Amino acid sequence: MTVRTGGRSFTYPPAPGTRRIERLFSVAITHSYYTQQDGRCTDFQIAPTPTTSSLMASLGLLLKNERAGFSIFYDPDQLHKLVTYLRQHAEDPEGQDGFWSRLTFLLILVNPSFVGITALPIETKLTQVNLYGANLQAHRRKGAPAAPAVLPPGRFMSGGALYPVVGSDVSLTLPHETSAVTVSDISGAVVLPPPGGDPIPIFDTGSSPTCLKYASVDMSSLPYGLYTFALEDGADQPIETGVYPHTALYVPSDAGTMVLLDMLFTQPTPESGGIYPIPPLFDGAPDPALCGNLAYQLPFDARRTYWRYYVVSEVPGGRLSDLAITGPGAAFVQDPHPVPLPNGSAAILFRSDTVLPLRQQSGQHFRLTGQRQDPLGQDSAIAVARLPVAPAAPVWPGPASEGRRGQSKGMSEMFVYV
């Protein structure tokens, strides 16, 4: 077994009767919010899909959960078995060559505050949308050839990777001219109806040309994954509307899944991009020395929020004046009128003029100064050297004026008693 530490590696002969394994690939999950954990994100449990579990068992692959990610291990002496499997399955149901065999993992959310602290649309609901990632888009950051391969196409997983989720029974509302419904996987191969199988039934709601049709698609025979629903008319021509073709994630309905991750073993076609743990198989057998030990990164970015400070007098009937919040990174504007609170008191509201990043340990440093006059007319100075920073929860929707541009932003509220 080879153990790599820093820039050095140590090789130990396997003990008699033991199995020699090496890392095929690893996925490290990071998040810019977790400043006290060196960016390591432990907000997910990793679970292979049932299809992947069976495939891993048949190929002798092992999964190791690593709290902030996971690794897949293989036996180098059995690499030929894995390559043979990939070659045998290099033809999809449509007869198109391609090495599309893959491992699929469900990332199950265990932190209920995750959406709040992450740069995603603030209204994201796991029951409606999930994120999709794959090493088909993996790339290395410019100038960092030795760094882990980044899985999303950009710097971070973003709202662009969100897809609607469906369960095993999918009801479709169709244009009246629809004569056929097909479901394709990520390779473009039609998986429903299966090759040689009966077409997906389509039902009329009426005879008028304006009446819609509908279909019920049974997904239970398919592995969990990303699928595209497409339509054809009576002339076998594709129907393209604002809804179709429609791409959705088929995931368990009750697992709390946040991310579905497809990890292909090798480059599926010569034209495909991405980065893979096994070199391309188009020109013979891969060099075992070039296989495995590939590191990926699945990065998330922290949400930026507008900060609001509600300043309240600790003294009943006290009057606050000449208040100001100062500090680098943002300017705070005081509302012209006090804000009534549920307990009957009033607060002076300050709003930041820009969004600020949420952090596990924030570097923001704002100071409050002013005057307080008690009911007897006695004045005292207010000086709070360091105001509290925005918490992880709750995070409220941002200003309506931001529109869709503000979907990945939000609002944080802090109460200061002086």
C-alpha positions as CSV (number, residue, x, y, z in Angstrom):
1,M,0.0,0.0,0.0
2,T,1.3,3.5,-0.8
3,V,0.7,6.3,1.7
4,R,1.3,9.9,0.5
5,T,2.0,12.6,3.1
6,G,2.8,16.1,1.9
7,G,5.2,15.7,-1.0
8,R,6.6,12.3,0.1
9,S,5.2,8.8,-0.3
10,F,5.9,5.6,1.6
11,T,5.2,2.2,0.1
12,Y,4.6,-0.8,2.4
13,P,4.3,-4.4,1.2
14,P,0.8,-5.8,1.9
15,A,0.7,-8.3,4.7
16,P,0.2,-11.9,3.6
17,G,-3.5,-12.5,2.8
18,T,-4.4,-8.8,2.8
19,R,-5.9,-6.9,-0.2
20,R,-3.9,-4.1,-1.7
21,I,-6.1,-1.1,-2.4
22,E,-5.4,2.4,-3.7
23,R,-7.6,5.5,-4.1
24,L,-9.4,5.8,-7.5
25,F,-10.6,9.3,-6.7
26,S,-11.7,11.5,-3.9
27,V,-14.2,14.3,-3.6
28,A,-13.6,17.1,-1.0
29,I,-16.6,19.2,-0.1
30,T,-15.7,22.8,0.8
31,H,-17.6,25.9,1.7
32,S,-16.3,29.5,2.2
33,Y,-18.5,29.9,5.2
34,Y,-16.5,27.5,7.3
35,T,-13.5,29.7,8.2
36,Q,-12.8,27.7,11.4
37,Q,-12.7,24.4,9.6
38,D,-10.3,25.4,6.8
39,G,-13.3,25.5,4.5
40,R,-14.2,21.8,5.1
41,C,-18.0,21.3,4.8
42,T,-19.4,18.4,6.9
43,D,-23.1,19.2,6.1
44,F,-23.7,16.1,4.0
45,Q,-24.0,12.3,4.4
46,I,-22.7,10.5,1.3
47,A,-24.8,7.6,0.0
48,P,-24.3,5.6,-3.2
49,T,-27.5,4.9,-5.1
50,P,-28.7,1.3,-5.0
51,T,-27.5,0.8,-8.6
52,T,-24.1,2.2,-7.7
53,S,-23.8,0.0,-4.6
54,S,-24.4,-3.1,-6.7
55,L,-21.9,-2.0,-9.3
56,M,-19.2,-1.2,-6.7
57,A,-19.7,-4.6,-5.1
58,S,-19.3,-6.4,-8.5
59,L,-16.2,-4.4,-9.3
60,G,-14.6,-4.6,-5.9
61,L,-14.8,-0.9,-5.2
62,L,-14.9,0.5,-1.7
63,L,-16.4,3.8,-0.4
64,K,-14.9,5.7,2.5
65,N,-16.9,8.5,4.0
66,E,-14.5,11.3,5.1
67,R,-17.0,13.7,6.8
68,A,-16.1,16.5,4.4
69,G,-16.2,14.3,1.3
70,F,-15.5,10.7,0.3
71,S,-13.1,8.5,-1.5
72,I,-13.4,5.5,-3.7
73,F,-10.8,2.8,-3.5
74,Y,-9.9,0.0,-5.9
75,D,-7.6,-3.0,-6.2
76,P,-4.8,-2.2,-8.8
77,D,-4.4,-5.9,-9.5
78,Q,-8.0,-5.9,-10.6
79,L,-7.8,-2.9,-12.9
80,H,-8.2,-5.1,-15.9
81,K,-11.6,-6.2,-14.6
82,L,-12.8,-2.6,-14.4
83,V,-11.5,-1.8,-17.9
84,T,-13.1,-4.9,-19.3
85,Y,-16.5,-3.8,-17.7
86,L,-16.2,-0.3,-19.2
87,R,-15.5,-1.8,-22.7
88,Q,-18.4,-4.2,-22.5
89,H,-20.8,-1.4,-21.6
90,A,-19.4,1.1,-24.1
91,E,-22.5,0.8,-26.3
92,D,-25.7,2.5,-25.2
93,P,-29.2,1.3,-26.0
94,E,-29.2,3.4,-29.2
95,G,-26.1,1.7,-30.5
96,Q,-23.9,4.8,-30.0
97,D,-20.4,4.1,-28.7
98,G,-19.5,5.9,-25.5
99,F,-17.9,5.1,-22.1
100,W,-20.9,6.4,-20.0
101,S,-20.5,4.0,-17.1
102,R,-20.5,5.9,-13.9
103,L,-20.9,5.9,-10.1
104,T,-23.8,8.0,-8.7
105,F,-23.9,9.4,-5.2
106,L,-26.6,11.2,-3.2
107,L,-25.5,14.0,-0.9
108,I,-28.0,14.0,1.9
109,L,-28.3,17.3,3.8
110,V,-27.8,17.1,7.6
111,N,-27.5,20.8,8.3
112,P,-30.9,22.6,8.2
113,S,-29.1,26.0,7.9
114,F,-27.2,25.0,4.7
115,V,-29.4,26.9,2.2
116,G,-29.4,30.0,4.4
117,I,-25.6,30.2,4.5
118,T,-25.0,29.2,0.9
119,A,-25.1,31.4,-2.3
120,L,-28.2,29.7,-3.7
121,P,-31.7,31.1,-4.4
122,I,-33.0,31.7,-0.9
123,E,-36.4,30.1,-1.7
124,T,-34.6,26.7,-2.5
125,K,-36.6,23.8,-1.2
126,L,-35.2,20.3,-1.3
127,T,-38.6,18.8,-2.2
128,Q,-38.7,20.9,-5.4
129,V,-35.2,21.3,-6.6
130,N,-31.8,19.6,-6.1
131,L,-28.3,20.4,-7.3
132,Y,-26.6,18.2,-10.0
133,G,-22.8,17.8,-10.4
134,A,-20.7,15.6,-12.7
135,N,-17.0,15.3,-13.6
136,L,-18.2,15.9,-17.2
137,Q,-17.6,19.6,-16.4
138,A,-14.6,19.1,-14.1
139,H,-11.7,21.6,-14.7
140,R,-8.6,22.9,-13.0
141,R,-8.3,26.5,-12.0
142,K,-6.1,28.5,-14.2
143,G,-2.5,28.5,-13.0
144,A,-3.1,25.6,-10.6
145,P,-2.4,22.3,-12.6
146,A,-1.7,20.3,-9.4
147,A,-4.8,21.5,-7.5
148,P,-7.9,19.3,-7.2
149,A,-10.2,19.3,-10.2
150,V,-13.2,21.5,-9.6
151,L,-16.5,19.7,-10.3
152,P,-18.9,22.6,-11.2
153,P,-18.3,24.5,-14.4
154,G,-17.6,27.7,-12.5
155,R,-15.8,28.5,-9.2
156,F,-18.7,27.2,-7.0
157,M,-21.9,25.2,-7.1
158,S,-24.5,27.8,-7.9
159,G,-28.2,28.2,-8.7
160,G,-27.4,27.3,-12.3
161,A,-26.9,23.6,-11.2
162,L,-30.4,23.4,-9.7
163,Y,-33.0,21.1,-11.4
164,P,-36.5,20.2,-10.6
165,V,-36.9,16.8,-8.8
166,V,-39.3,14.0,-9.7
167,G,-40.2,10.8,-8.1
168,S,-41.0,7.4,-9.5
169,D,-44.3,8.5,-11.0
170,V,-44.1,11.6,-13.2
171,S,-47.3,13.2,-14.6
172,L,-46.8,15.3,-17.7
173,T,-49.1,17.8,-19.3
174,L,-48.5,17.8,-23.1
175,P,-49.4,20.0,-26.1
176,H,-52.3,18.6,-28.2
177,E,-50.0,17.7,-31.1
178,T,-47.9,15.3,-29.0
179,S,-47.7,11.8,-30.3
180,A,-44.7,10.4,-28.4
181,V,-42.9,10.9,-25.2
182,T,-39.3,9.8,-24.6
183,V,-36.9,9.9,-21.6
184,S,-33.2,10.1,-22.2
185,D,-30.2,9.8,-19.8
186,I,-27.1,12.0,-19.7
187,S,-25.6,10.2,-22.7
188,G,-28.6,11.1,-24.9
189,A,-29.7,7.5,-25.1
190,V,-33.5,6.9,-24.9
191,V,-34.2,4.8,-21.8
192,L,-38.0,5.1,-21.8
193,P,-39.7,3.5,-23.6
194,P,-37.0,0.8,-23.4
195,P,-35.6,-0.5,-26.7
196,G,-38.3,-2.7,-28.2
197,G,-40.8,-1.8,-25.5
198,D,-44.3,-0.3,-25.7
199,P,-44.6,3.5,-26.1
200,I,-45.4,5.6,-23.1
201,P,-49.2,5.9,-23.2
202,I,-50.7,9.4,-24.0
203,F,-54.2,10.3,-23.1
204,D,-56.5,13.0,-24.6
205,T,-58.5,15.4,-22.5
206,G,-60.7,16.3,-25.4
207,S,-60.9,16.4,-29.2
208,S,-60.4,20.1,-29.7
209,P,-57.0,21.3,-31.1
210,T,-56.7,23.5,-28.0
211,C,-57.2,20.6,-25.5
212,L,-54.1,19.3,-23.8
213,K,-52.9,15.7,-23.5
214,Y,-51.3,14.0,-20.5
215,A,-49.0,11.1,-19.8
216,S,-47.9,9.2,-16.7
217,V,-44.2,8.1,-16.8
218,D,-43.1,5.2,-14.5
219,M,-39.4,5.9,-13.6
220,S,-39.1,3.0,-11.1
221,S,-37.1,0.8,-13.5
222,L,-34.4,3.5,-13.9
223,P,-31.5,4.3,-11.7
224,Y,-31.5,7.7,-9.9
225,G,-30.0,10.4,-12.1
226,L,-30.6,13.3,-14.5
227,Y,-33.1,12.7,-17.3
228,T,-34.6,14.7,-20.1
229,F,-38.3,14.4,-21.2
230,A,-38.8,15.1,-24.9
231,L,-41.8,15.1,-27.2
232,E,-42.5,14.3,-30.8
233,D,-45.5,15.2,-33.0
234,G,-47.2,13.0,-35.5
235,A,-44.5,13.5,-38.1
236,D,-41.8,12.3,-35.7
237,Q,-40.5,15.9,-35.3
238,P,-39.4,17.2,-31.9
239,I,-41.7,19.6,-30.1
240,E,-39.9,22.5,-28.5
241,T,-41.9,24.7,-26.2
242,G,-41.0,26.8,-23.1
243,V,-41.4,23.6,-21.0
244,Y,-40.1,20.9,-23.3
245,P,-37.5,19.4,-23.6
246,H,-37.7,19.2,-19.8
247,T,-34.7,18.1,-17.7
248,A,-35.2,16.8,-14.1
249,L,-33.5,14.9,-11.4
250,Y,-35.0,11.5,-10.4
251,V,-34.1,11.2,-6.7
252,P,-35.6,9.4,-3.6
253,S,-38.6,11.4,-2.5
254,D,-37.9,11.0,1.3
255,A,-34.1,11.0,1.6
256,G,-33.4,14.7,2.1
257,T,-31.1,14.7,-0.9
258,M,-29.5,18.1,-1.8
259,V,-27.0,17.0,-4.5
260,L,-26.9,14.2,-7.0
261,L,-23.3,13.6,-8.2
262,D,-22.4,11.5,-11.3
263,M,-18.8,10.4,-11.5
264,L,-17.9,8.8,-14.8
265,F,-14.9,6.4,-14.8
266,T,-13.3,7.7,-18.1
267,Q,-13.9,10.2,-20.9
268,P,-17.1,9.1,-22.6
269,T,-16.4,10.4,-26.1
270,P,-13.3,11.9,-27.7
271,E,-15.1,15.2,-27.9
272,S,-16.1,15.3,-24.2
273,G,-14.4,17.6,-21.8
274,G,-14.0,16.9,-18.1
275,I,-11.4,15.1,-16.0
276,Y,-11.6,11.4,-15.1
277,P,-9.7,8.9,-12.9
278,I,-9.0,6.5,-15.8
279,P,-7.3,7.8,-18.9
280,P,-9.2,7.6,-22.2
281,L,-9.8,4.1,-23.5
282,F,-10.1,5.0,-27.2
283,D,-6.5,3.9,-28.0
284,G,-5.9,0.6,-26.2
285,A,-5.4,-0.2,-22.5
286,P,-4.7,2.6,-20.1
287,D,-1.3,2.9,-18.4
288,P,-1.9,1.6,-14.8
289,A,0.6,4.3,-13.5
290,L,-1.8,7.0,-14.8
291,C,-4.9,5.6,-13.2
292,G,-6.5,6.6,-9.9
293,N,-5.5,9.0,-7.1
294,L,-7.5,11.8,-8.7
295,A,-8.7,14.5,-6.3
296,Y,-11.9,16.5,-7.0
297,Q,-13.4,19.5,-5.2
298,L,-17.1,20.3,-4.8
299,P,-17.0,23.9,-3.6
300,F,-19.8,26.0,-2.2
301,D,-19.8,29.8,-1.6
302,A,-21.2,31.6,1.4
303,R,-24.3,33.8,0.9
304,R,-23.9,37.5,1.1
305,T,-26.7,39.4,3.0
306,Y,-27.8,42.9,3.8
307,W,-27.2,43.5,7.5
308,R,-29.7,45.2,9.7
309,Y,-29.0,46.4,13.2
310,Y,-31.9,47.2,15.5
311,V,-30.7,49.4,18.3
312,V,-32.9,49.4,21.4
313,S,-32.6,51.4,24.7
314,E,-32.1,49.1,27.8
315,V,-33.6,51.9,29.9
316,P,-37.5,52.0,29.6
317,G,-38.4,55.4,28.2
318,G,-34.8,56.1,27.3
319,R,-34.1,58.3,24.3
320,L,-31.4,57.5,21.8
321,S,-29.7,60.2,19.7
322,D,-26.6,60.9,17.5
323,L,-26.3,57.2,16.7
324,A,-23.8,56.0,14.1
325,I,-22.4,52.7,13.0
326,T,-18.9,52.9,11.5
327,G,-16.4,50.4,10.2
328,P,-14.7,49.2,7.0
329,G,-16.6,47.2,4.4
330,A,-20.0,48.9,4.5
331,A,-21.9,52.1,5.3
332,F,-25.0,52.0,7.4
333,V,-28.0,54.2,6.9
334,Q,-30.4,55.0,9.7
335,D,-34.1,54.8,9.0
336,P,-35.8,58.1,9.6
337,H,-38.5,56.6,11.9
338,P,-38.2,54.2,14.9
339,V,-39.4,50.7,14.3
340,P,-42.0,49.3,16.8
341,L,-41.1,45.9,18.3
342,P,-43.6,43.2,19.4
343,N,-42.9,44.0,23.1
344,G,-44.0,47.6,22.7
345,S,-40.6,49.2,22.6
346,A,-39.1,50.9,19.6
347,A,-35.8,50.3,17.8
348,I,-33.6,52.5,15.7
349,L,-32.9,50.6,12.5
350,F,-29.6,50.8,10.6
351,R,-29.3,49.2,7.1
352,S,-26.1,48.3,5.3
353,D,-25.7,49.8,1.9
354,T,-24.2,46.6,0.4
355,V,-24.2,42.9,1.0
356,L,-21.6,41.3,3.4
357,P,-20.4,37.7,3.4
358,L,-21.7,35.2,6.1
359,R,-18.8,33.6,7.9
360,Q,-18.4,31.0,10.7
361,Q,-16.0,33.5,12.2
362,S,-16.6,36.9,10.6
363,G,-13.9,39.4,10.0
364,Q,-16.3,42.3,9.9
365,H,-15.8,44.9,12.7
366,F,-18.4,47.6,13.2
367,R,-18.7,50.1,16.0
368,L,-21.7,51.9,17.5
369,T,-21.5,55.4,19.0
370,G,-24.2,57.8,20.2
371,Q,-26.0,59.3,23.2
372,R,-28.8,58.0,25.5
373,Q,-31.0,60.2,27.7
374,D,-32.9,58.5,30.5
375,P,-36.4,59.6,31.6
376,L,-34.8,62.0,34.2
377,G,-32.9,63.8,31.5
378,Q,-29.5,62.4,32.4
379,D,-27.2,61.9,29.3
380,S,-24.7,59.1,28.9
381,A,-22.4,58.2,26.0
382,I,-22.9,55.0,24.0
383,A,-19.8,53.2,22.7
384,V,-20.0,49.6,21.6
385,A,-16.6,48.7,20.3
386,R,-17.6,45.6,18.4
387,L,-21.2,44.9,17.2
388,P,-22.4,41.4,16.8
389,V,-22.0,39.9,13.3
390,A,-24.6,38.1,11.2
391,P,-25.6,34.7,12.5
392,A,-26.0,31.5,10.3
393,A,-29.7,31.6,11.0
394,P,-32.2,32.9,10.4
395,V,-31.6,34.5,7.0
396,W,-34.5,36.4,5.5
397,P,-35.3,37.2,1.9
398,G,-33.5,40.3,0.7
399,P,-35.1,43.5,-0.5
400,A,-37.8,43.1,-3.1
401,S,-36.1,45.8,-5.2
402,E,-33.2,43.4,-5.9
403,G,-35.6,41.1,-8.0
404,R,-34.0,38.0,-9.4
405,R,-30.6,39.5,-9.0
406,G,-31.0,39.2,-5.2
407,Q,-32.1,35.5,-5.2
408,S,-28.7,34.4,-3.9
409,K,-28.7,37.2,-1.3
410,G,-30.7,37.7,1.8
411,M,-31.1,39.7,5.0
412,S,-29.6,39.3,8.4
413,E,-31.0,41.0,11.5
414,M,-29.1,41.7,14.8
415,F,-30.6,43.4,17.9
416,V,-28.3,45.6,20.1
417,Y,-29.5,46.8,23.5
418,V,-27.6,49.8,24.9
